[in-house]
Amino acid sequence: MSVSDRLSGRVRELSALILKSEHPKPSRALVDPLLELLVGGPFNLTEKFLIQEPGAILLLLELLPDLPEDLQLELWSTLIVILHRSLWNIQTCRQLQLIQKCLDYLSKTSSIKVASHVSKVVESLGSYSLSVKELKAVVSHLYTGRDKKWSPHAVPLIGALYNMSVNLQPEVFFNFSGQQGAALTLPPISKWPTQSGFTFTTWLRVEKPYDSQRDYYKPVVYWFRTGKGFGYAAHFIGSTLVLETSGRGHKRPQTHAVEFVFQSYQWYMLTVVYTHHRLKSSELRCYVNGKLVLNTEVSLPTTDDVYDKCFLGTSPASTPDTIFQGQMSAVYLFREPLNHETIAALYKLGPGYKSQFKFDAESDVPLTASEKKVLFDGQLASGVLFSYNAKAVDGRLCLEASPLENRSCFTHSPHATLLEGVEPVTTTPFHSALHSLGGMQALYPLFSQLDLPQASSGSAVDYNLS
């Protein structure tokens, strides 16, 4: 039995009791305590917005139709914001089968403005993951059958479907909750690739780049260092990424701020390239979404020590000031500095790629002949030092996924450990759900309705459905 089914009966009883006490019309005085119940304390859209009590969502949905329209709009807007700001909230609402409940709400409301907000909630949930059952429910809601007009509020719902189909999000990724100790720990690396340089790349999404409660909040993206502190790291200060390099001859780490504003809740491809030069200063380049945003000189550490302090999402101290909160897709480290052309081709693959660069059939993204050559001629595959992705997880063990023929750089087992607070997430995107439902044929019945009037437009036919 689902969470929604277990709570629904009690919620209806409580809703009826509240409506009776609030006769004849519920007011704002009722809403604020429910929001506090929802998050387990004083509700705040910037600090206190994580859902702690799922039943409060169901209770709000029961009470919403009896609230004034302006208050309905405010509550739906609030729900849109807290879904946008937290993966936890989206997962909680999906457990409540909120998409089906939103479709039921669309059938009952007469307000176009409210329907537009409800459709945005459906879009937020469906963009994250959409099951076959949910897609079937949306299509069934749009299909009128023998009726001679579109179902109520079909247009915003069609817009939500379209936005789900073009959503840019990996199907699998690591979710870093931001709680104490949440990190991915890599095994010790015996010899770091310093002969020519190396490249780190991943897609990431930051949920919390700053913390108003802490003055020195610096969430760490990666930390690769020896026991003496020599090595490399990257962390955020607000919306700015800072790259650190520590080595002999420097009392303090060399720091380089990346001149790019990382917006919260958006996916970016981050690529950092360290190039070692013998006859001139070494080079540090940083790319965001395949475009160069930093190019500077740097002194790279040269040491034969084991890199035994390697983490994703925190530092060795794992203090609250260094915990990363957000998501990362597949993580790659190449044993050579990649050039502009290769990085641009990597970006073209998108955030969902998690394979070994061996065969062009691994990706269904359209690529040019030159891009295929750069990515799949074997050179890139042989250069993978290590790779981790959320699909290759067994319990708390994250299996190292580089090609088997590549020589190992680790002192012992190459597999990483997911500490408490880091979870592998697998989603179902719109196109996968549509494929399981029968492909485009599942949408063909909707095309037969294009010349029907919309329920809200009287007898006129509105052909603008986009």
C-alpha positions in Angstrom: 0.0 0.0 0.0 1.4 3.4 -1.0 2.0 6.3 1.4 -0.9 8.1 -0.2 -3.3 5.3 0.3 -2.3 4.9 4.0 -2.9 8.6 4.7 -5.9 9.4 2.6 -8.6 8.0 4.9 -7.4 9.9 8.0 -6.8 13.0 5.9 -10.4 13.1 4.7 -11.7 12.8 8.2 -9.4 15.6 9.5 -10.3 17.8 6.5 -14.0 17.4 7.2 -13.5 18.3 10.9 -11.4 21.4 10.0 -14.0 22.6 7.4 -16.7 22.2 10.0 -14.8 24.2 12.5 -13.9 26.9 9.9 -17.5 27.3 8.7 -18.5 28.9 6.4 -15.1 29.5 4.7 -11.6 28.5 5.7 -9.2 31.5 6.1 -5.5 32.3 6.0 -5.3 31.6 9.7 -5.8 27.9 8.9 -3.0 27.8 6.2 0.0 29.0 8.2 -0.2 26.2 10.9 -0.5 23.6 8.1 2.7 25.0 6.4 4.5 24.8 9.8 3.3 21.2 10.1 4.5 20.5 6.6 8.1 21.5 7.4 8.2 20.8 11.1 8.7 24.4 12.2 8.3 28.0 11.1 7.9 27.9 7.3 10.4 29.9 5.3 11.0 29.7 1.5 14.8 30.4 1.9 15.8 28.2 4.9 12.9 26.0 6.2 11.1 24.4 3.2 12.0 20.7 3.3 8.9 18.5 3.7 8.9 16.6 7.0 5.3 15.6 7.3 3.9 14.3 3.9 0.3 14.0 5.3 0.2 17.9 5.5 0.4 18.0 1.7 -2.7 15.7 1.3 -4.5 17.7 3.9 -3.8 20.9 2.0 -5.1 19.4 -1.2 -8.3 18.4 0.5 -8.8 21.9 1.9 -7.7 23.9 -1.2 -11.0 23.8 -3.2 -12.7 25.5 -0.3 -10.2 28.3 0.0 -10.5 31.7 -1.8 -8.9 31.8 -5.3 -6.0 34.1 -4.3 -5.1 31.8 -1.4 -5.2 28.8 -3.7 -2.8 30.5 -6.1 -0.5 31.4 -3.3 -0.3 27.9 -2.0 0.2 26.3 -5.4 2.9 28.9 -6.1 4.6 27.9 -2.8 4.4 24.2 -3.7 6.0 25.0 -7.1 8.9 26.8 -5.4 9.7 24.2 -2.8 9.6 21.5 -5.5 12.0 23.5 -7.6 14.4 24.0 -4.7 14.7 20.4 -3.3 14.9 17.0 -4.8 13.8 15.6 -1.4 10.5 17.5 -1.8 10.0 16.1 -5.3 10.7 12.5 -4.1 8.3 12.9 -1.2 5.5 14.3 -3.4 6.0 11.4 -5.9 5.5 8.9 -3.1 2.2 10.6 -2.5 1.2 10.1 -6.2 0.7 13.8 -6.5 0.5 13.8 -10.3 -2.8 11.8 -10.2 -4.2 14.1 -7.4 -3.3 17.2 -9.5 -5.2 15.7 -12.5 -8.2 15.2 -10.2 -7.9 18.8 -9.1 -7.8 20.0 -12.7 -11.1 18.3 -13.4 -12.8 20.1 -10.5 -11.4 23.7 -10.7 -13.0 26.3 -12.9 -10.2 28.9 -12.5 -7.8 29.2 -15.4 -5.1 30.7 -13.2 -5.3 27.9 -10.7 -5.2 25.3 -13.5 -2.0 26.9 -14.8 -0.3 26.6 -11.4 -1.5 23.0 -11.0 -0.1 22.1 -14.5 3.3 23.6 -13.4 3.3 21.2 -10.4 2.6 18.3 -12.8 5.5 19.6 -15.0 7.9 19.8 -12.0 7.1 16.2 -10.9 7.1 14.8 -14.4 10.3 16.5 -15.5 12.1 14.7 -12.6 10.5 11.3 -13.3 7.4 10.1 -15.1 6.1 6.5 -14.7 4.2 4.8 -17.5 1.1 4.8 -15.2 1.4 8.6 -14.8 1.9 9.3 -18.5 -1.2 7.2 -19.2 -3.2 9.1 -16.7 -2.2 12.5 -18.3 -3.0 11.3 -21.8 -6.3 9.8 -20.5 -7.2 13.2 -18.9 -6.6 14.9 -22.3 -8.5 12.4 -24.4 -12.2 13.3 -24.4 -13.5 10.2 -26.2 -17.1 10.8 -27.3 -17.2 14.4 -25.9 -17.2 17.1 -28.4 -14.7 19.4 -26.7 -11.3 19.2 -25.0 -11.1 18.3 -21.3 -11.0 21.3 -18.9 -7.6 23.1 -18.9 -6.1 20.9 -21.6 -3.8 23.7 -22.9 -1.6 24.2 -19.8 -1.4 20.5 -19.4 -0.2 20.0 -23.0 2.4 22.7 -22.3 3.6 20.8 -19.2 3.9 17.6 -21.4 6.0 19.5 -23.9 8.3 20.9 -21.2 8.8 17.4 -19.8 9.9 16.1 -23.2 12.7 18.7 -23.5 13.9 18.5 -19.9 17.7 18.4 -19.5 18.5 16.0 -16.7 20.4 12.8 -16.4 18.4 9.6 -15.8 20.8 8.5 -13.0 22.8 10.6 -10.6 24.2 10.8 -7.1 22.1 12.9 -4.7 24.1 14.6 -2.0 21.7 15.4 0.8 23.9 17.9 2.6 23.7 16.1 5.9 26.8 15.6 8.1 29.3 13.2 6.5 27.4 12.9 3.2 30.2 12.2 0.6 31.6 9.7 -1.9 35.0 8.4 -0.7 37.5 7.2 -3.2 40.2 4.6 -2.4 43.9 5.7 -2.3 45.5 6.5 -5.6 49.1 5.3 -5.8 50.4 7.6 -8.5 48.7 10.8 -9.7 48.9 11.6 -13.5 51.2 14.5 -13.3 53.4 13.8 -16.4 51.3 15.7 -18.9 48.3 16.6 -16.7 44.7 15.4 -16.2 41.1 16.4 -16.7 38.2 16.2 -14.2 34.6 16.4 -15.6 31.1 15.8 -14.4 27.6 17.3 -14.6 26.4 18.9 -11.4 23.5 20.7 -9.9 23.9 22.9 -6.8 21.0 23.2 -4.4 22.7 25.1 -1.6 25.7 27.3 -2.7 25.6 29.4 0.5 24.3 29.2 4.1 23.1 32.3 5.9 23.8 30.5 9.2 27.5 30.0 8.5 30.1 32.6 7.6 32.6 30.2 6.1 30.3 27.8 4.1 32.4 26.3 1.3 30.7 23.2 -0.2 33.4 21.0 -1.8 32.9 19.5 -5.2 36.1 17.4 -5.2 39.1 16.9 -3.0 42.2 15.0 -4.3 45.1 15.3 -1.9 47.9 13.5 -0.2 48.3 13.0 3.6 50.6 16.1 3.6 47.9 18.2 2.0 49.4 18.4 -1.6 46.9 18.1 -4.4 43.8 19.6 -5.9 40.3 20.7 -4.7 37.3 22.7 -5.9 34.7 24.4 -3.7 31.9 27.0 -4.0 31.8 30.3 -2.3 28.3 31.5 -3.0 27.7 31.1 -6.7 31.4 31.2 -7.5 33.6 28.1 -8.0 37.1 28.3 -6.5 39.9 26.0 -7.6 42.7 25.2 -5.2 46.1 23.7 -5.9 48.5 22.9 -3.0 52.2 21.9 -3.3 55.7 22.3 -2.0 57.0 25.8 -2.0 53.6 27.4 -1.3 52.6 28.1 2.3 49.0 28.6 1.2 47.0 26.9 -1.5 46.9 28.7 -4.9 43.3 29.8 -5.4 41.6 30.7 -8.7 38.1 32.0 -8.8 36.1 30.9 -11.9 34.3 33.9 -13.4 31.0 32.2 -14.0 27.8 32.5 -11.9 26.5 29.0 -11.1 22.7 29.4 -10.6 21.1 27.1 -8.0 18.9 24.2 -9.2 20.4 24.1 -12.7 22.5 21.4 -14.3 26.0 22.4 -15.6 28.8 20.4 -17.1 32.0 21.3 -15.2 35.4 20.4 -16.8 38.7 21.3 -15.1 41.9 20.8 -17.1 45.4 20.8 -15.5 48.2 20.8 -18.0 51.8 20.3 -16.9 54.6 22.1 -18.9 58.3 21.5 -18.3 59.7 24.6 -20.0 57.1 27.1 -18.9 54.4 27.6 -16.3 51.8 24.9 -16.1 48.2 25.8 -17.1 44.8 25.6 -15.5 41.7 25.8 -17.6 38.0 25.5 -16.6 35.1 25.0 -18.9 31.4 25.3 -18.1 28.9 23.7 -20.5 31.8 23.2 -23.0 32.9 26.9 -23.0 36.2 28.2 -21.6 35.6 30.4 -18.6 39.1 30.3 -17.0 42.6 30.1 -18.4 45.5 30.9 -16.0 49.0 29.8 -15.0 49.5 27.5 -12.0 52.2 25.6 -10.2 51.2 21.9 -10.1 52.4 19.8 -7.2 54.9 17.1 -8.0 55.0 14.3 -5.5 55.3 10.5 -5.4 53.1 10.3 -2.3 49.9 8.3 -2.3 46.8 10.4 -2.8 44.9 9.0 0.2 42.5 11.9 0.8 40.1 11.7 -2.1 36.5 12.7 -1.8 33.6 13.9 -3.8 31.2 16.3 -2.0 33.3 17.1 1.1 36.8 17.4 2.6 38.6 14.9 4.9 37.4 16.9 8.0 33.8 16.6 6.6 32.6 19.6 8.7 29.2 21.2 8.1 31.0 24.0 6.3 32.3 21.7 3.5 29.3 19.5 2.8 28.0 19.7 -0.8 24.3 19.7 -1.3 23.1 18.9 -4.8 23.5 16.3 -7.4 26.3 14.9 -9.7 26.0 12.6 -12.7 28.8 10.4 -13.9 32.2 11.5 -12.8 35.3 11.0 -15.0 39.0 11.7 -14.5 41.2 11.4 -17.6 45.0 10.9 -17.3 45.6 13.6 -19.9 44.6 17.3 -20.5 41.7 17.3 -23.0 41.5 19.9 -25.7 38.7 22.3 -26.6 37.3 20.1 -29.4 37.0 17.0 -27.1 35.4 19.0 -24.3 32.8 20.5 -26.7 32.0 17.0 -28.0 31.6 15.7 -24.4 29.1 18.4 -23.7 27.2 17.4 -26.8 26.8 13.9 -25.3 24.6 15.5 -22.6 24.3 14.8 -18.8 23.0 11.2 -19.3 26.1 9.7 -20.7 27.8 7.2 -18.4 29.7 4.7 -20.6 33.3 4.1 -21.6 33.7 6.0 -25.0 34.2 2.7 -26.9 31.3 2.6 -29.3 29.3 5.5 -30.9 26.1 3.3 -30.4 26.4 4.0 -26.7 24.7 7.3 -27.3 21.6 8.2 -29.3 22.7 11.9 -29.5 23.2 13.1 -33.1 27.0 13.7 -33.6 29.0 14.8 -36.5 31.7 12.6 -38.0 34.5 14.6 -36.4 32.8 14.5 -33.0 32.4 10.7 -33.3 36.1 10.4 -34.2 37.2 12.5 -31.2 35.0 10.6 -28.7 35.1 7.0 -29.9 38.4 6.5 -31.7 39.8 4.7 -28.6 42.1 7.4 -27.4 39.6 8.9 -25.0 38.6 5.4 -23.6 42.2 4.5 -22.9 42.7 7.8 -21.1 40.0 7.2 -18.4 41.8 7.0 -15.1 38.7 6.4 -13.1 34.9 6.7 -13.6 32.0 6.5 -11.2 28.3 6.7 -11.9 25.1 6.1 -9.9 24.0 3.1 -12.1 27.0 1.0 -11.0 26.1 0.9 -7.3 25.8 -2.2 -5.1 24.6 -1.3 -1.6 27.0 1.4 -0.4 29.7 0.3 -2.8 30.1 2.4 -6.0 31.9 0.3 -8.7 34.7 1.8 -10.6 33.6 1.8 -14.3 36.6 2.6 -16.5 37.5 0.2 -19.3 39.0 -3.1 -17.9 42.0 -2.9 -20.1 43.1 0.4 -18.6 45.8 0.1 -15.9 44.7 0.7 -12.4 45.9 3.7 -10.5 44.7 2.5 -7.1 46.7 0.9 -4.3 44.1 -1.8 -3.9 40.4 -2.1 -4.8 39.2 0.7 -7.1 35.7 0.9 -5.8 34.4 3.9 -4.0 32.1 4.1 -0.9 28.8 6.0 -0.6 28.7 7.4 2.9 25.4 8.0 4.7 23.5 10.9 3.1 24.5 10.1 -0.6 22.1 8.1 -2.6 22.0 6.8 -6.2 18.9 8.0 -7.9 17.3 6.4 -11.0 14.5 8.3 -12.8 12.2 7.6 -15.8 12.3 10.4 -18.3 9.3 11.3 -20.5 10.7 9.6 -23.6 11.3 6.3 -21.8 7.7 6.3 -20.4 6.3 7.2 -23.8 8.3 4.3 -25.4 7.0 1.9 -22.8 3.4 3.1 -23.5 3.8 2.4 -27.2 5.7 5.3 -28.6 4.1 8.2 -30.5 1.1 6.0 -31.3 -0.1 6.5 -27.8 -0.6 10.2 -28.6 -2.3 9.8 -32.0 -5.9 9.9 -30.5 -5.1 13.5 -29.3 -4.5 14.6 -32.9 -8.0 13.7 -33.8 -9.2 16.3 -31.3 -7.3 19.3 -32.8 -10.5 20.8 -34.4 -12.6 20.5 -31.2 -13.4 23.5 -29.1 -11.8 23.9 -25.7 -14.0 23.6 -22.6 -13.2 27.1 -21.5 -13.6 28.8 -24.9 -17.3 28.3 -25.7 -18.0 27.3 -29.3 -14.9 28.8 -30.8 -12.0 26.6 -31.8 -8.6 27.7 -30.5 -5.8 26.1 -32.6 -3.0 27.5 -30.4 -2.2 24.5 -28.2 1.5 25.2 -27.7 
